[in-house]
Amino acid sequence: MPINAHPEFIAAEKEYEAADNLEDKIEKLKVMISHAPGHKGAENLRAQLKTRLKKFKEQLNKSKKAGKSSQIGIKKEDMQAVLIGKTNSGKSSLLKLLTNSQPKIAEFKFTTKSPLIGMAKISDVQIQLVENPAIESEYYDKGLPHTADTLLLIINNLEEISELISVLKKHPAKKIIIFNKVDKLNEKEKRKISSTLQSKKYNFVLTSAKTREGIDELKNKLIQSFDKIKIYTKEPRKEKSPKPIIMKPNSNVKDVAEKILKGLSERITETKIYGPSAKFLGQKVGLKHQLKNLDVVEFKTK
């Protein structure tokens, strides 16, 4: 701590030391610099803080240019959707409503400074939702859309669509336009927006995190957007498992066995199928049998 430091500087220094990621450290360091003592004896301190800030910014830019996620520990699940939008579009409110996460929600800009993760349970499957920081901010993670199966584009006005699409045009993931905060609109305005989006042939939904309008429709569109199939397993003379295994289309029996446990397919002595791909209930099939959505697989092993 420098001599004659202002209370504001001391408070900023404590917040800087408590910051747990690079983006937050940069912001807190900027505040420290703004409150640093201005007398000649603090010249070295100011120079050190500015050098540190420059180094942190270079580290952050290097990570983003490499197309890597700046959030350590984001492991992609079987179904992943990324929420993308401008600041204060309502991304955090939707994430909180749909998942088990507790993001910071505030009226001021750029509240979200690093990707936030939550799990949404829809029907009997878990979907990983990731909120990307505001697309116009320095915190936006360019790498996240590359991993996503579905992109949820959150907007508050129609003009924002072209801006988001232009940034994301190279990403092949399916896109759902979410016109959020419709509780602020009357019925005539909502009909006009729906008509415009329909004419453009967008996959869209009108929502309000405040009133829950459109949330069920959003869930349905989200689950339908994934190019995956659900496969259930069962033990002989028992009910099927309540939780499905998520697989790619055209997966076979061996693929399911290996996803359950590596090497399991080598221990299988008999497989029975109940469901759409079976010619009759309990049909015996081989490892190369191609599965269909909602099939139930019964294994017998050595």
Stockholm file with secondary structure:
# STOCKHOLM 1.0

chainA/1-302         MPINAHPEFIAAEKEYEAADNLEDKIEKLKVMISHAPGHKGAENLRAQLKTRLKKFKEQLNKSKKAGKSSQIGIKKEDMQAVLIGKTNSGKSSLLKLLTNSQPKIAEFKFTTKSPLIGMAKISDVQIQLVENPAIESEYYDKGLPHTADTLLLIINNLEEISELISVLKKHPAKKIIIFNKVDKLNEKEKRKISSTLQSKKYNFVLTSAKTREGIDELKNKLIQSFDKIKIYTKEPRKEKSPKPIIMKPNSNVKDVAEKILKGLSERITETKIYGPSAKFLGQKVGLKHQLKNLDVVEFKTK
#=GR chainA/1-302 SS CCTTCCHHHHHHHHHHHHCCSHHHHHHHHHHHHHHSCCSGGGHHHHHHHHHHHHHHHHHHHHHHHTTCCSSTTCCCCSSEEEEEECTTSSHHHHHHHHSSCCCCCCSSSCCCCSCEEEEEEETTEEEEEEECCCTTSTTCCTTHHHHCSEEEEEESSTTHHHHHHHHHTTCCSEEEEEECCGGGSCHHHHHHHHHHHHHTTCCEEECCTTTCTTHHHHHHHHHHTCCCEEEEEECTTSCBCSSCEEECTTCBHHHHHHHHSTTGGGGEEEEEEESTTCSSTTEEECTTCBCCTTCEEEEEEC
#=GC SS_cons         CCTTCCHHHHHHHHHHHHCCSHHHHHHHHHHHHHHSCCSGGGHHHHHHHHHHHHHHHHHHHHHHHTTCCSSTTCCCCSSEEEEEECTTSSHHHHHHHHSSCCCCCCSSSCCCCSCEEEEEEETTEEEEEEECCCTTSTTCCTTHHHHCSEEEEEESSTTHHHHHHHHHTTCCSEEEEEECCGGGSCHHHHHHHHHHHHHTTCCEEECCTTTCTTHHHHHHHHHHTCCCEEEEEECTTSCBCSSCEEECTTCBHHHHHHHHSTTGGGGEEEEEEESTTCSSTTEEECTTCBCCTTCEEEEEEC
//
